[in-house]
Amino acid sequence: MTLGKLLNVTTSSLQTLALEWDDGRLSQVDLTSLIDGHPNLAPLSAPKEFSKVALAADGWSVEWPCGIDFGAQQLRRWADEQAGETMPAAAFRRWMEQHKLT
């Protein structure tokens, strides 16, 4: 997994970001379950607020006027997980427990 900067961010659907990375990768990140599961992210459930997403000046995060932001590293992780390219952290923890690993 490459941890590059973001070049561009737009919304591609109700709670999904379309991301362009400095390594040429284009990805989508669906934030629906995250927004629905965390009361502090409730402002992003409003389509008008979600559509105000902007790329931070340094390219290392995306942010909204309401004060919510996500870092590029976490967005890349979610993008890779949702694309099936990386095992989700919870699944990896379960696998480690099943195999009695620490």
Backbone as CSV, one residue per row, in Angstrom:
resi,resn,N_x,N_y,N_z,CA_x,CA_y,CA_z,C_x,C_y,C_z
1,MET,0.846,-1.177,0.000,0.000,0.000,0.000,0.891,1.238,0.000
2,THR,0.692,2.092,-0.963,1.416,3.347,-1.055,0.700,4.400,-0.235
3,LEU,1.438,5.201,0.473,0.841,6.258,1.277,1.173,7.600,0.663
4,GLY,0.496,7.915,-0.425,0.766,9.154,-1.118,-0.179,10.268,-0.739
5,LYS,0.093,11.392,-1.311,-0.753,12.560,-1.119,-1.952,12.490,-2.048
6,LEU,-2.954,13.246,-1.694,-4.123,13.401,-2.541,-3.932,14.591,-3.466
7,LEU,-4.396,14.434,-4.701,-4.359,15.531,-5.661,-5.723,16.174,-5.835
8,ASN,-6.786,15.373,-5.626,-8.128,15.883,-5.847,-9.136,15.045,-5.071
9,VAL,-10.225,15.679,-4.663,-11.336,14.991,-4.021,-12.633,15.604,-4.517
10,THR,-13.582,14.745,-4.835,-14.938,15.167,-5.176,-15.888,14.149,-4.554
11,THR,-17.172,14.464,-4.576,-18.153,13.476,-4.141,-18.658,12.765,-5.381
12,SER,-18.797,11.445,-5.272,-19.277,10.688,-6.426,-20.695,10.182,-6.218
13,SER,-21.153,10.164,-4.983,-22.538,9.829,-4.659,-22.817,10.358,-3.267
14,LEU,-23.939,9.981,-2.710,-24.417,10.577,-1.472,-23.353,10.697,-0.386
15,GLN,-22.668,9.615,-0.024,-21.647,9.667,1.019,-20.364,8.965,0.562
16,THR,-20.047,9.137,-0.701,-18.858,8.511,-1.279,-17.938,9.580,-1.858
17,LEU,-16.659,9.439,-1.540,-15.647,10.339,-2.073,-14.955,9.697,-3.269
18,ALA,-14.659,10.497,-4.271,-13.811,10.089,-5.391,-12.470,10.765,-5.156
19,LEU,-11.420,9.956,-5.081,-10.098,10.460,-4.716,-9.095,10.219,-5.838
20,GLU,-8.231,11.198,-6.054,-7.131,11.065,-6.998,-5.837,11.235,-6.216
21,TRP,-4.932,10.256,-6.380,-3.687,10.217,-5.625,-2.516,10.630,-6.498
22,ASP,-1.418,11.023,-5.851,-0.237,11.469,-6.587,0.502,10.336,-7.296
23,ASP,0.108,9.081,-7.035,0.702,7.957,-7.774,-0.153,7.546,-8.965
24,GLY,-1.184,8.356,-9.273,-2.036,8.094,-10.421,-3.277,7.272,-10.122
25,ARG,-3.372,6.746,-8.934,-4.522,5.917,-8.589,-5.772,6.780,-8.400
26,LEU,-6.895,6.248,-8.878,-8.210,6.826,-8.642,-8.972,5.836,-7.782
27,SER,-9.637,6.305,-6.745,-10.365,5.392,-5.876,-11.629,6.035,-5.345
28,GLN,-12.494,5.180,-4.858,-13.752,5.597,-4.244,-13.735,5.126,-2.798
29,VAL,-14.257,5.943,-1.896,-14.383,5.553,-0.498,-15.813,5.872,-0.059
30,ASP,-16.550,4.812,0.262,-17.915,4.959,0.751,-17.852,5.136,2.262
31,LEU,-18.273,6.288,2.738,-18.215,6.607,4.166,-19.556,6.388,4.871
32,THR,-20.535,5.809,4.202,-21.884,5.671,4.748,-21.901,4.996,6.112
33,SER,-21.314,3.818,6.225,-21.375,3.088,7.501,-20.610,3.830,8.596
34,LEU,-19.530,4.480,8.242,-18.765,5.257,9.218,-19.599,6.437,9.735
35,ILE,-20.219,7.157,8.829,-21.050,8.308,9.206,-22.238,7.853,10.043
36,ASP,-22.886,6.774,9.626,-24.045,6.264,10.363,-23.673,5.735,11.742
37,GLY,-22.442,5.280,11.906,-22.023,4.654,13.151,-21.394,5.571,14.184
38,HIS,-21.152,6.818,13.829,-20.475,7.734,14.748,-21.240,9.050,14.847
39,PRO,-21.864,9.307,16.000,-22.648,10.546,16.168,-21.867,11.828,15.853
40,ASN,-20.569,11.832,16.097,-19.774,13.042,15.825,-19.678,13.359,14.334
41,LEU,-19.979,12.356,13.497,-19.916,12.565,12.048,-21.279,12.903,11.448
42,ALA,-22.295,13.056,12.300,-23.667,13.326,11.845,-23.773,14.495,10.862
43,PRO,-22.990,15.566,11.007,-23.115,16.659,10.029,-22.903,16.189,8.582
44,LEU,-22.097,15.140,8.385,-21.814,14.661,7.027,-22.972,13.875,6.426
45,SER,-23.980,13.557,7.226,-25.136,12.845,6.684,-26.031,13.790,5.875
46,ALA,-25.850,15.076,6.023,-26.584,16.047,5.209,-25.879,16.193,3.861
47,PRO,-26.560,15.879,2.764,-25.914,15.944,1.442,-25.261,17.284,1.143
48,LYS,-25.890,18.374,1.563,-25.314,19.697,1.288,-23.964,19.858,1.987
49,GLU,-23.865,19.406,3.243,-22.599,19.506,3.982,-21.555,18.554,3.385
50,PHE,-21.957,17.309,3.099,-21.009,16.335,2.559,-20.392,16.841,1.253
51,SER,-21.197,17.499,0.435,-20.709,17.972,-0.863,-19.684,19.106,-0.748
52,LYS,-19.508,19.664,0.442,-18.547,20.757,0.651,-17.132,20.258,0.930
53,VAL,-16.880,18.967,0.748,-15.554,18.415,1.006,-14.497,19.161,0.185
54,ALA,-13.340,19.343,0.779,-12.238,20.029,0.101,-10.924,19.347,0.451
55,LEU,-9.996,19.446,-0.438,-8.653,18.940,-0.217,-7.885,19.945,0.637
56,ALA,-7.209,19.465,1.669,-6.368,20.348,2.481,-5.237,20.890,1.609
57,ALA,-4.748,22.050,1.936,-3.717,22.713,1.130,-2.477,21.851,0.933
58,ASP,-2.139,21.022,1.932,-0.931,20.201,1.821,-1.170,18.853,1.156
59,GLY,-2.429,18.502,0.858,-2.741,17.240,0.196,-2.748,16.029,1.102
60,TRP,-2.571,16.211,2.390,-2.507,15.084,3.314,-3.823,14.782,4.014
61,SER,-4.892,15.510,3.659,-6.202,15.231,4.255,-7.304,15.870,3.422
62,VAL,-8.531,15.448,3.719,-9.714,16.111,3.183,-10.464,16.683,4.376
63,GLU,-11.205,17.772,4.141,-11.852,18.437,5.258,-13.175,19.060,4.834
64,TRP,-14.009,19.282,5.835,-15.305,19.917,5.633,-15.369,21.177,6.491
65,PRO,-16.161,22.158,6.085,-16.285,23.396,6.868,-16.782,23.163,8.299
66,CYS,-17.489,22.057,8.535,-18.015,21.773,9.875,-16.924,21.313,10.838
67,GLY,-15.668,21.185,10.362,-14.555,20.828,11.240,-14.139,19.372,11.203
68,ILE,-14.792,18.559,10.398,-14.440,17.142,10.277,-13.383,16.988,9.193
69,ASP,-12.398,16.124,9.449,-11.393,15.828,8.432,-10.942,14.380,8.542
70,PHE,-10.406,13.867,7.445,-9.827,12.521,7.408,-8.473,12.611,6.717
71,GLY,-7.487,11.922,7.280,-6.150,11.927,6.720,-6.035,11.029,5.503
72,ALA,-5.075,11.369,4.642,-4.846,10.618,3.410,-4.521,9.153,3.698
73,GLN,-3.734,8.884,4.739,-3.356,7.515,5.053,-4.583,6.668,5.371
74,GLN,-5.489,7.196,6.194,-6.699,6.450,6.539,-7.612,6.294,5.321
75,LEU,-7.742,7.320,4.514,-8.561,7.219,3.309,-8.021,6.170,2.348
76,ARG,-6.688,6.102,2.230,-6.087,5.097,1.345,-6.362,3.698,1.883
77,ARG,-6.281,3.540,3.192,-6.575,2.246,3.818,-8.012,1.825,3.521
78,TRP,-8.957,2.756,3.737,-10.362,2.434,3.467,-10.585,2.132,1.986
79,ALA,-9.948,2.897,1.115,-10.086,2.665,-0.327,-9.583,1.269,-0.692
80,ASP,-8.422,0.895,-0.164,-7.861,-0.434,-0.449,-8.735,-1.540,0.124
81,GLU,-9.269,-1.346,1.328,-10.158,-2.342,1.933,-11.421,-2.502,1.097
82,GLN,-12.032,-1.389,0.723,-13.282,-1.452,-0.031,-13.085,-2.017,-1.432
83,ALA,-11.893,-1.893,-1.970,-11.582,-2.458,-3.287,-11.166,-3.928,-3.175
84,GLY,-11.073,-4.449,-1.946,-10.680,-5.837,-1.747,-9.190,-6.075,-1.877
85,GLU,-8.396,-5.028,-1.792,-6.952,-5.154,-1.954,-6.211,-5.287,-0.634
86,THR,-6.868,-4.968,0.468,-6.269,-5.045,1.794,-7.286,-5.654,2.740
87,MET,-6.818,-6.485,3.641,-7.705,-7.077,4.633,-8.104,-6.013,5.652
88,PRO,-9.402,-5.893,5.934,-9.821,-4.939,6.970,-9.158,-5.262,8.310
89,ALA,-8.865,-4.237,9.090,-8.163,-4.403,10.367,-8.907,-5.362,11.298
90,ALA,-10.229,-5.269,11.363,-11.004,-6.151,12.241,-10.870,-7.609,11.807
91,ALA,-10.858,-7.852,10.512,-10.701,-9.221,10.012,-9.303,-9.747,10.333
92,PHE,-8.301,-8.896,10.240,-6.936,-9.311,10.567,-6.818,-9.659,12.049
93,ARG,-7.445,-8.829,12.912,-7.430,-9.137,14.348,-8.080,-10.482,14.628
94,ARG,-9.224,-10.762,13.998,-9.902,-12.059,14.182,-9.010,-13.209,13.725
95,TRP,-8.335,-13.034,12.594,-7.453,-14.069,12.080,-6.316,-14.334,13.071
96,MET,-5.742,-13.255,13.617,-4.662,-13.419,14.586,-5.155,-14.152,15.827
97,GLU,-6.334,-13.803,16.321,-6.887,-14.468,17.495,-7.152,-15.944,17.216
98,GLN,-7.694,-16.251,16.040,-7.977,-17.638,15.685,-6.707,-18.481,15.649
99,HIS,-5.602,-17.845,15.295,-4.328,-18.561,15.193,-3.431,-18.339,16.422
100,LYS,-4.034,-17.743,17.456,-3.335,-17.517,18.719,-2.025,-16.753,18.535
101,LEU,-2.104,-15.705,17.727,-0.951,-14.860,17.463,-1.126,-13.524,18.169
102,THR,-0.032,-12.865,18.475,-0.096,-11.544,19.081,0.588,-10.531,18.186
